[in-house]
Amino acid sequence: MLSGTVKFYGFKDRRAEVETELLIEVGQTAISPPQYWHKVELLTADTQFRVDFWAQADSAIVAENQSERDD
């Protein structure tokens, strides 16, 4: 979190009830597993956050998204 506060909601599947609620404040981080259903609620007007995506180097998603520039 760069500024403000968000509330993270996690769901077991697309139409499931909330199974996880987490407040994330300035300086904190959170990790959500791949393909996990979730939503983020902005709780302050000054909210700013960054999202990073991670993948194992030998995973299918990396291979599928590699271009000749990456060689």
C-alpha positions as a printed NumPy array, in Angstrom:
array([[  0.   ,   0.   ,   0.   ],
       [  1.387,   3.345,  -1.034],
       [ -1.328,   5.418,   0.668],
       [ -4.767,   4.9  ,   2.171],
       [ -6.429,   1.644,   3.134],
       [ -8.184,  -1.156,   1.253],
       [-10.252,  -4.109,   2.334],
       [ -9.481,  -7.366,   0.508],
       [-12.26 ,  -9.933,   0.189],
       [-11.462, -13.507,  -0.848],
       [-13.95 , -16.07 ,  -2.151],
       [-13.652, -19.855,  -2.464],
       [-15.213, -19.627,  -5.938],
       [-16.988, -17.137,  -8.179],
       [-20.365, -17.131,  -6.444],
       [-19.283, -18.163,  -2.944],
       [-19.641, -16.256,   0.301],
       [-16.675, -14.245,   1.572],
       [-14.157, -16.569,   3.233],
       [-11.398, -13.996,   3.882],
       [-11.459, -10.323,   4.836],
       [ -8.215,  -8.422,   5.266],
       [ -7.512,  -4.734,   5.928],
       [ -4.36 ,  -3.588,   4.152],
       [ -2.874,  -0.273,   5.279],
       [  0.08 ,   1.918,   4.276],
       [  3.345,  -0.03 ,   4.286],
       [  1.639,  -3.43 ,   4.396],
       [  1.581,  -6.038,   1.647],
       [ -0.652,  -8.999,   0.871],
       [ -0.356, -11.939,  -1.499],
       [ -3.269, -13.566,  -3.274],
       [ -2.807, -16.988,  -4.858],
       [ -3.224, -17.356,  -8.638],
       [ -6.802, -17.681,  -9.88 ],
       [ -8.241, -16.841,  -6.434],
       [-11.581, -14.997,  -6.657],
       [-11.316, -11.665,  -4.865],
       [-12.316,  -8.018,  -4.804],
       [-10.712,  -4.927,  -3.279],
       [-12.694,  -2.134,  -1.647],
       [-11.077,   1.313,  -1.416],
       [-11.657,   2.655,   2.098],
       [-10.011,   6.078,   1.764],
       [-10.093,   8.754,  -0.92 ],
       [ -6.283,   8.877,  -1.107],
       [ -5.85 ,   5.143,  -1.747],
       [ -2.945,   4.155,  -3.985],
       [ -1.536,   0.655,  -4.317],
       [  0.651,  -1.374,  -6.614],
       [ -0.022,  -4.842,  -7.998],
       [  2.847,  -7.159,  -8.938],
       [  2.386, -10.442, -10.792],
       [  4.799, -13.311, -10.196],
       [  5.357, -16.529, -12.139],
       [  7.896, -19.322, -12.032],
       [ 10.384, -18.987, -14.892],
       [  9.505, -22.427, -16.292],
       [  5.709, -22.019, -16.012],
       [  3.339, -22.269, -18.992],
       [  2.193, -18.649, -18.625],
       [  5.768, -17.395, -19.007],
       [  6.342, -19.599, -22.076],
       [  3.044, -18.486, -23.663],
       [  3.827, -14.797, -23.185],
       [  7.455, -14.819, -24.242],
       [  8.343, -12.918, -27.399],
       [ 11.411, -13.   , -29.622],
       [ 12.599,  -9.858, -27.805],
       [ 13.032, -11.96 , -24.663],
       [ 15.588, -14.28 , -26.313]])
